[in-house]
Amino acid sequence: MGADKATSSLFSQLTKITSPSVTSRLKGAHTKLKAFLQVSTGNLFNVVRNIENLIKNEINNHTITLAKHRDRPPHNVREPEFDDILYKVTPQCLRHLKAQLKLAKSPNYQPICSGAWTAVYGLPYCHTLYRQLHRSATSVLKIQLTEIHEH
């Protein structure tokens, strides 16, 4: 009975990990790691050190890329709603938010919602923005960094 419970617990943990978005990231990381290591023979200590160097390089590259993107946001995404987040998120994030904000302000607003937008992008979707706009005393909504998932 205990083994069945442990197997069940492990299976439920693995199914959480193997969602399509996580699986594709794992495959990409595996491919990058194989290319970086190049050879599967050698000292285990060297392999661990090489993996550590790869991770450090990836973090540095990611940090530099984010800094470049955040440093100069494009003019087409400069909205009053984005004043608090303009230099804190990527231009791609701002473009997605601008599209959702446009839908929320649209006279043809559709209240039907599946919730998939927030699950996929980690951003507030038009329904959330619509509710916030109509609760606000002004017509300008301020989107906060806390509303955006860090991924």
Summary of the structure (lengths in Angstrom):
residues: 151
radius of gyration: 21.4
end to end distance: 38.8
largest distance: 65.8
contacts: 325
relative contact order: 0.08
helix: 68%
strand: 0%
